[in-house]
């Protein structure tokens, strides 16, 4: 009780203008809690966790962010889990949309608010690392009695902002402890780790968005320039800034005397406004020269080392027959005839409001194809429903009609766009029965209603190859069926491997021996397994070449399908070199006659 009273008195003293030993960020947050948010320091508030339906909406809006951040937050949690940290990823509203923590501490973590769906905005929770980070845009530590609400004074929280490529704060990454050492300095390492992870997530996001543009990476040290740069920006063909990481926004703003908080004002300006550099010098900053020789200066006189990355070109030429596909669909396959035929069918269906079902093994890319069909269709919202979270909750999907008010469901939220029911076989029996009308007639009946409601949307259902829990009559009403092949059966799996590596923002390429291992692997996890492999290689291989010894034992320990693997590797190298036998032989480390002999033995053509 005395501790609570002393804490309240300290906050009141700060409000009266008395000096405080607290960090300036803490004092400023306390004042916002009092004057802006009108919070009472004497009141104790329980942690607030959103209802399931509201959390689902926040997570759906954050799907792309979670996908980009996945490998970064998992790597960070692996580093700190042994010290009992909990990891939270929150959206810009302060709602936790991703969570990693010790299941053994489940009850205590949920009670304290270190849980999925907890809201940590400053207006809700008072001074806390997540809320203060959203308010200021700065990384910080809120340690124990730094918290405004005495309910949280046992916690130690460390947070860093994540910005999108337009310079807008889009999320906050936080690691927190239920109990921690008394000294606040004990969290200095945690702050550095969180900031580094946020920077790498921003870097991955920028690289993923700008595969066809120049990217300029920046570092104060040549030794870390190519492996862990501090900042990066993307440029269009005329040398104007397209996007940037937060570190780059600070560098560019400082060079011109601007406020980094208005990073959007930097976009569209030519590169020489910020750096003593013109676009014709970018090629001299590629990896062809040693990192120590690639130095540049900012307009305000700071020296940096730079790595210019040329716009990426796909290693495989797309077949002419696929020129009619939208970019979203065209990017899903290389030279694989069955997959190309499937994409042509998907393109034809995308412009018609017909229900579609997508079947395939786990990780085969069902949800990715559904999103691509929506993009190709052109209009309206995309609502993705993870059916396991719906279960038998009919009102969540169909809405509820009552005498005084009507609650809209997820079907209504997709009006004019696309409703994707992911793993539709995981819906409960009552929901499946109610779904029949929507699939067959394009109308649905809200819970408690007597008249059906028309639904102006496209319905896409994804389901596992074997789905015994799905009603047979519902399967027949789900319209056109697209069956995705497993990765092991696709002729373009090596192209997909190189594309997955590029998507991670890595300046890496596979050696011929590593490609042979990838070609021989059975890929039980399909594209998801491939994506996780690429993220792991991005984090662990310094480059520029991924060799067999860099691959995990789960790949190298499998018995190879030698003839198939050799043919796939040779075909891949021939495509990459445009059929140049000499260059293919050089990459394989053999002579030209060996390449000719393998082409004849495998029955291939150039």
N, C-alpha and C positions, 0 to 999 in steps of 0.2 A: 504493500500500500504506500509506504514511504517513497519507494522508487517511482511509482506512478505520480505521486504528488510532486516530487522533485522535478520530474520530467515536464509536467504541466507548467510549473513555475519557471523553468528555464525558457520554454517557448514564450511565455508571457513576458519575460524580461527582454527577449529579443524583439518582441512586438513593440515594446516601449522604447526601443532604440539603444539598449545597453549593448556593450561589446560582447562578442562571443568567441570562444576558442574553436568553434565549429568551422568546417570548410565553408567558403563563400557559397558554394552550390547548395549546401544544406540550409544555410540561413535564408537564401533566396527562395528555396522551395517552401520552407516554413512560412515565409511571408505570403507566398502565393496561396498556400492552404488557408491562411487566415483571411486575406483580403479578396482573393479571386474566387476561391472555392467555398468560402464561408464555412470552414470546418471547425469543430469544437475540439481543442486538444484534450479536454477532460473526458470526452466521450470515447468509449471503446467500441470498435466495430468489428464484427466477425468478417472473415474473408468472404468475398462475394464470388460465387461460381455461377455462371450463366446456365439457364435451362438448356436441355439437350437441343431443342429446335433452334434457339438463338446461336448456340455454339456451332451448329451445323452450317448456318449461314456464314459465320465468320470464317470457318475452315474452307468452305467452298470459294469464297472470295480470295482466299490466300493459297489456293491450290498450286498456282505457278510458283509462288514464293517458296512454299514448302518443298517443291520438287527441286528447285535450284539449290536450296540451302541444305538438302538432305545429307549429302556426304560431308559437308562442313560441320554440321552440328553433331553428327555421329562421331567424327574424328575428335572434336572438342570434348564430347562427353567421355570418350575412351580415355582421354588424358586426365580428367578430373573425377571420374566416378569413384576411384579408390579413396578419395578424400571426402566422400559423402556429399558431394555437390549434387544439386538438381539443376537440370538445364531447361530453360523456358524460352520459346520463341513466340513473341507476341506481335500482333498486327499494330497498325498505327493508332488503333483505339485502345490499346493496352490489354487486349484479350489474348490469353495464351492459346495459340492455335497448334502448338506442338510441344511435347513434354517428354523428357527422359529422366527417370529417377529410379531409386531403389524400391522395388516392390515390397520389401520387408518393412519399409517406413510408410507404407501407403496411408494409414489412418492419420498419422501425425502430419504428413505432407499436405493431405487434403484439408485438414483442419486449419493449417497455417496459410492456405491459399497457394502453396507451391504445387499447382495441379492444373491439368488441362481444363480450359474454360474459365479460369479465374481472371477477374478483371483487376488490373493493377494501374489503371489511370490515376493520375494525381488527385483528380476530383473525387474519385471513389475511395482510394486507399490512403490518401495523404502522401507525405514524403516517402518515396520508395525509389529504387534504382530505375525500374521500368518507367514509372510515371515521370520522374525528373528528366530522364533521358529523352522522352517524347517532348517534354516542354522546352528543353534547351538544345536538343540535337547533339549533345556531347556525351562521351563515355564517362562513367563515374561509378563510385562505390558509395553505397548507403549502408553504413555499418551500425548494427545494433541500435543504440539510442539516437542515431541520426534520424531514425524513422519518426514521423510526426505522431502517428497513432501508437500508443504504448502497447497495443496488442502485438505489434510486429517487432518490438525492440530486442527480441532474442535472435532475429534473423540478421544475416549479413548478405547483401545483394550487390552484384557487380553486373553492369549492363553497358552495351555499346550499340549505337544506332546502325541500321542498315539502310542505305540510300539506293534508289533506283538510278538508272543512267541519265535521267533528266534532273537529278539533284534533289529529288523529293524523298523525305524520310518515309520509308515504307514498312519498316519493322524494327524490332528491338530484340537483341540476343542477350540473354541473362543467365548467369549461373549463381545459385544461392545456396546458403547453408542454414540448416535449422539451428545449429549451435556452432560457434566459431571462437578462435582465440580473442582475447580482450582487445589487443592492439589492432587498430584499423590498418596499419602498415602490413599486416599479415595477408591482405588481399591485393597487394601490388602485383604479384605474379598472375593472379586471377584476372586482373584488369588487362594486363598485356595479352593474355591468352584470348580473352573475349574480343579485344580489338583486332587481333590478328585474324581470328576466325571470321569476323564481320567483313574485314578487308578482302579475304579470299572469296567469300560468298559474293561480294560485289564484283570482284574480278571475274568469277565464273559467269555471272549474269551478263556482264558487258561482252565477254567473248562469245557467249551463246547468241546474243542479239546482233553481233556485228561480224559474222563469218565472211561477209562479202565486202567488207570495208577495211581500210587501213586502221590498225590499232597501234598506238604508241604507248609502250610501257615505260615507267620512270622509276628510278631508284637513286638514292644517294650513294649507294655502294655498288661498284661493278661486280663484286663477288656474288651478290644476291639478285642482280638484275634479271638473269634468265630463269631463276628458280623461284624467287619469291619477291616480285617487285612491290613497291609501296603504292603505286598509283598507275592508272591507265586512262587513256581517252581514245575515242574513235573519231575518224575523219572521213568526210565524203571525198569524192574524186577531185574537188576543187580545193581541198585543204581546210574546209570549215568544220568546226567541232560539232559532232553529232550527239555525243554522250560522254559520260565520264564516271569514274568512281569518286567517292567522297574525297579521297586523298588528292585526286587530280583537281577537284573543284577548289580545294583550299590552295593548291599551288597556283592555279590560273587566277583565282581571285586576288591572291597576294601580289601576283605579278602586275596586275592592273589597278590595284588599290580598291577593289570591289569588296562587297560583303559576301562571304561564301554562303550565307544563308539565302541569298538570291541567286543560286547556281543556275537557275533557268535563264538568267540574262546572259550567261556565258555561251550558251548553245547558239550555233549559227554564225559565230564570229570566226574570222580567219586565224589560222595557227600563229602567224607572225605577230598578232596582237599580244600574245603571251610569251612566246619563245623566240629566241634569235635563230629561227629555223624556217625554211620554206619547204614546200612539198617535194621539190626536185632533189632535196637532200635526204629524203626518207630512205631510199634504197641503200645509201651509205651507212644506215643505222641498223641494217639487218644482221643476222648472225654470221654473215660472211666475214665480218671484222671482229676482232677480239673485243670483249665487253669494255675493257679499260680504255679503248680508243673511241668508244661511242659516247662522247660527252657533249652536252649542249648547255646553254645558259638561258635562264629566264630573263624576262625584261627588267626585273628588279635585281639582277646580278647574282642569282643563286646558281650554282653549278650542279647539274644532274647527269646521270648516265641514262641512255635511252636505248630501247629495243623496238624497232619498227617491224611489225608483222604484216606481210602483204595480204591482200584479200585472198581468201581460200577459194580454190577451185576444186570441184568434186573430182576425185580420182577416176571416176567411171563416166564415160559419155552416155547420156541418157538416150535410149532408143527414140527414133523419130516418131514412132507411133504414140509415144506418151506425151508429145508436145501439147495435146489438147487438155491435159490434166491441170488442175489448179496447183499452185505451188505447195499448198498444204498436203495434197495427195502425192504429188510428184516426188516429194522428199522422203517417202516411206519405203522406197525400194530402189535397187540398182538393176543389174542385168539378171533378172529372174522372171522367166516367162509366166509361170503360174501367178506370181504376185502382181505382175503387170496387168494380167487379165482381170484379176480381182479388183485392182484399182480402177480400171476402166469401167467395170460394173458399178463400183462405188460412186464414180463421177457421174454416171448416168442417173443413179438413184438420188444423188444429192440435190438435184434440181426439181425433184418431185416429192410431194408430201406423203410419201409412203412409209409405213413402219418397216424397220430394218432390224434384223437380229445379227449379231456378230459372235461367232463361236471360235473357240481356240483354247489352247493350253494356258495355264497360268504364266503370265509374263510375255505372252506372244504379241501384245500390242493392241488388244481389243479397245481399250479406252482411248489410246492414241488415234486409232482409226476413226472412232466415233467423233472425236474432236475435229479431225481433218474433214470428215463429211459435213459437219456443221459449218466449218470455215468455208468449204466449197459451196455450200448452200446459200451463204451470203447474208442472212439477216437475223435479227432478234437475239435474245439472251440464250446462253447455254447453261442449263441447270443439270449438274451431275448428281445423281442420287446413289449413294452407296447402300444397296438394299439391305445389307446385314444390319445397318443402323436403323432401318425402318421396321423390320420384323413384321409384327401384326398391328402396327399403329396406323390404322386406316386414315385417320384425320390428318396425319402429318403429310400424307401424299395427296389425298383427295380434298382436304379441307373439311370444315364443319359448318352446317347451316343450323341456326337457332332462331328463336322468335325475335330476339332483340338485336343480335349481331351475327355476322358471318365471319369465320376465320378461314382465310385462304390457305391452300396447301401448296406443295411444291409444283403440282401440275399447273396451277394458276400462275406461279412465278415464271414458268417457261412459255407463257403465252406469246405467240409470234415468233418463237425461236425453236430450240431443240431441247427435249427432255431425254436424258440418257439414264437408263436404269442399269447400273453396273452390278453384275452378278444377280440378274433378275431371279434366279432360282432360289436366292436367299430370302425372298419375300415370304411372309407367312401365308398359309392357305387362304384366309379370308381376303387378304389384299390381292392375291393372284386372281381370285374369283371376281373381285370388283374391277380388276384391270382388263378383263375380257372385253367389256363394252368400249373402253378407250381404244384398244387395239383394233377391234372389228368395225366400230361405227364412228370413231372420232369424237365421242362424247363421254362424259363421266358423271357419276352421282356422288356429290359430297355427302358425308355422314349426316344423317338427319334430314336430308332433302328428299322431295318427292318428284322433282322434275330434273331430268339430266341437263348438264351444262355442256355446250359445244366447246371443244378444245382446238384452238388454231395453233397447232404445233407439229413438229416432226418427232416421232417416237423411235428411239434407238435402244435396243436391249442388248446387253452383252451377257454371255453365259459360257460356262465351262463346257468343254467338249462332251463330258459326261455330266448330265444334270438331272438325276433321277427325281429330285424334289420338285421339278417344274411340271406343271400340268401339261399333258400332251395336247389338249385342245387350245391352250394358250400359245404353245409353240407354233401351231399352225396359223394362228392369227397374227403372229409377229412379222408377217410379210416376207420380204426378200431375205435370204440367208446368205451371209458372207462367212466363209470358213477360212480363218487365218492359218497358214501353215506354221509348223514348228520351226524354230531357227535352224535346227540340224538338217532340215529338208530344203533349206533355201540356198540357191546357188550364189546369192549375193551376200552371204554372211560375212565374208572378209571385208567387203565394202562397208557393211554395217558396223563392223568392228572399228574401222578407221574413222567412220563418221561419228561413232560414240566417243572416240578419243578426242576428236576435234570439238565436239560439243562441250567437253569438260574444259576447254580453253587451253589445252596442253599443246606445246610445240614438240610433239613426239610423233614418231612413226615406228611401225613394227619391222623388225628384221625378217628376212625370208624364213628363217628357222622358227621364229615366233608365229608367223602366219601359218606355217604348217601345223603347229600345235593347235591353233585356234580352229583351223579347218577340220582337224580330226576330233575335236571335242564334241560331246553329245549335247551340250547346252540344255540340261534339264530345266533350268530357270529361264530359258529363252532370252528375250530382249532385256528383261529385268536383270538377269544374271550378267549380261553383256554390259549394261549400264553401270552396275556396281563394280565390275572389273575395270572399266575405264576410269571411274572415280578413284579407285584404289591406285591404279597406275599413275594417275595425275598427282596423287599425294606422295607416292613413294619413289618414283623414277625421276632422276634428275635430267635424263635425256642426253642427246636427242633421239636415241634409238631404244626401243623396248626389245630386250633380248629374252631368250628362253628362260634364263635364270631369274628374270624379273617377274615371271608369271607365277601365280600361286600353285602350290602342289596339287590342288584339285584338278588343274588342267594338265600339268606336266606329268602327273602320275598315271593318266589314263592311257590305255593301249591305243595307238593311233590307227586310223583307217588310212593306211599309207598311200595307196594309189589315189584314192579320192582327195586326200590332203595335198599330195604333190600336184595333181591336176588343178585344184583350186588355187594354189599358190602361183603356179605358172600362169594360169589364166589371169589372175589379178595383176601380176607384174607386166604381162603383155598389154593389158588394158592401160595400165599406168604409163607405160613407155610408148603408147601408140603403135605397138607391134614392132618396136625397134629391138632386133635380136641382140645387137652388141650391148645396148644399155641393160637389157634383161639379163644377159650373161654376167655383166659386171655386178649387178645387184645380187645375183645368186652366188657369185664367187666361183663361177665355172667358165669354160670356154664356149664359143659359139656353137661348135659341133655338138656339145652336150645338150644345149637348148634345142637344136634341130632334132636330135635323136628323141628327146622327151616329147616333143610335139608330135612326131610320127607315132611313137609308142602309145600315146594317149589318144590318138585319133583326133587331134585338135587342128584348127586352122588359125592363121594369124589374123 
